[in-house]
């Protein structure tokens, strides 16, 4: 879907949003997949 690059406290993270449904996103961060809840 969409790719991002984040730098947090000097560490780089490659983030890809794989899927997004309602307020749940499936993301991959540096090769590890997570399911996260989005709060707006």
PyMOL CGO cylinders between C-alpha atoms (Angstrom):
from pymol import cmd
from pymol.cgo import CYLINDER

trace = [
    CYLINDER, 0.00, 0.00, 0.00, 2.13, 2.87, 1.28, 0.3, 1, 1, 1, 1, 1, 1,
    CYLINDER, 2.13, 2.87, 1.28, 5.70, 3.10, 2.57, 0.3, 1, 1, 1, 1, 1, 1,
    CYLINDER, 5.70, 3.10, 2.57, 7.19, 5.50, 5.11, 0.3, 1, 1, 1, 1, 1, 1,
    CYLINDER, 7.19, 5.50, 5.11, 10.57, 6.02, 6.75, 0.3, 1, 1, 1, 1, 1, 1,
    CYLINDER, 10.57, 6.02, 6.75, 10.63, 7.17, 10.38, 0.3, 1, 1, 1, 1, 1, 1,
    CYLINDER, 10.63, 7.17, 10.38, 13.58, 8.22, 12.52, 0.3, 1, 1, 1, 1, 1, 1,
    CYLINDER, 13.58, 8.22, 12.52, 12.90, 7.92, 16.25, 0.3, 1, 1, 1, 1, 1, 1,
    CYLINDER, 12.90, 7.92, 16.25, 15.67, 8.83, 18.70, 0.3, 1, 1, 1, 1, 1, 1,
    CYLINDER, 15.67, 8.83, 18.70, 18.28, 8.32, 15.98, 0.3, 1, 1, 1, 1, 1, 1,
    CYLINDER, 18.28, 8.32, 15.98, 16.99, 4.91, 14.83, 0.3, 1, 1, 1, 1, 1, 1,
    CYLINDER, 16.99, 4.91, 14.83, 15.60, 4.45, 11.31, 0.3, 1, 1, 1, 1, 1, 1,
    CYLINDER, 15.60, 4.45, 11.31, 12.44, 2.44, 10.69, 0.3, 1, 1, 1, 1, 1, 1,
    CYLINDER, 12.44, 2.44, 10.69, 11.03, 1.37, 7.32, 0.3, 1, 1, 1, 1, 1, 1,
    CYLINDER, 11.03, 1.37, 7.32, 7.26, 1.16, 7.71, 0.3, 1, 1, 1, 1, 1, 1,
    CYLINDER, 7.26, 1.16, 7.71, 4.78, -0.26, 5.19, 0.3, 1, 1, 1, 1, 1, 1,
    CYLINDER, 4.78, -0.26, 5.19, 1.03, -0.07, 5.69, 0.3, 1, 1, 1, 1, 1, 1,
    CYLINDER, 1.03, -0.07, 5.69, -0.18, -3.45, 4.40, 0.3, 1, 1, 1, 1, 1, 1,
    CYLINDER, -0.18, -3.45, 4.40, -3.92, -3.15, 5.04, 0.3, 1, 1, 1, 1, 1, 1,
    CYLINDER, -3.92, -3.15, 5.04, -6.29, -0.74, 6.78, 0.3, 1, 1, 1, 1, 1, 1,
    CYLINDER, -6.29, -0.74, 6.78, -9.83, -1.56, 7.90, 0.3, 1, 1, 1, 1, 1, 1,
    CYLINDER, -9.83, -1.56, 7.90, -11.94, 0.59, 10.22, 0.3, 1, 1, 1, 1, 1, 1,
    CYLINDER, -11.94, 0.59, 10.22, -9.45, 1.63, 12.93, 0.3, 1, 1, 1, 1, 1, 1,
    CYLINDER, -9.45, 1.63, 12.93, -7.10, -1.40, 12.60, 0.3, 1, 1, 1, 1, 1, 1,
    CYLINDER, -7.10, -1.40, 12.60, -3.97, -1.24, 10.46, 0.3, 1, 1, 1, 1, 1, 1,
    CYLINDER, -3.97, -1.24, 10.46, -1.67, -4.12, 9.54, 0.3, 1, 1, 1, 1, 1, 1,
    CYLINDER, -1.67, -4.12, 9.54, 1.82, -2.67, 9.25, 0.3, 1, 1, 1, 1, 1, 1,
    CYLINDER, 1.82, -2.67, 9.25, 5.31, -4.01, 8.69, 0.3, 1, 1, 1, 1, 1, 1,
    CYLINDER, 5.31, -4.01, 8.69, 8.17, -2.32, 10.56, 0.3, 1, 1, 1, 1, 1, 1,
    CYLINDER, 8.17, -2.32, 10.56, 11.69, -3.34, 9.53, 0.3, 1, 1, 1, 1, 1, 1,
    CYLINDER, 11.69, -3.34, 9.53, 10.36, -6.75, 8.43, 0.3, 1, 1, 1, 1, 1, 1,
    CYLINDER, 10.36, -6.75, 8.43, 8.12, -7.47, 11.45, 0.3, 1, 1, 1, 1, 1, 1,
    CYLINDER, 8.12, -7.47, 11.45, 4.32, -7.38, 10.98, 0.3, 1, 1, 1, 1, 1, 1,
    CYLINDER, 4.32, -7.38, 10.98, 2.11, -5.72, 13.60, 0.3, 1, 1, 1, 1, 1, 1,
    CYLINDER, 2.11, -5.72, 13.60, -1.61, -5.14, 13.98, 0.3, 1, 1, 1, 1, 1, 1,
    CYLINDER, -1.61, -5.14, 13.98, -2.22, -1.71, 15.48, 0.3, 1, 1, 1, 1, 1, 1,
    CYLINDER, -2.22, -1.71, 15.48, -5.27, 0.29, 16.51, 0.3, 1, 1, 1, 1, 1, 1,
    CYLINDER, -5.27, 0.29, 16.51, -5.49, 3.83, 15.17, 0.3, 1, 1, 1, 1, 1, 1,
    CYLINDER, -5.49, 3.83, 15.17, -6.88, 6.62, 17.40, 0.3, 1, 1, 1, 1, 1, 1,
    CYLINDER, -6.88, 6.62, 17.40, -7.87, 9.88, 15.70, 0.3, 1, 1, 1, 1, 1, 1,
]
cmd.load_cgo(trace, "trace")
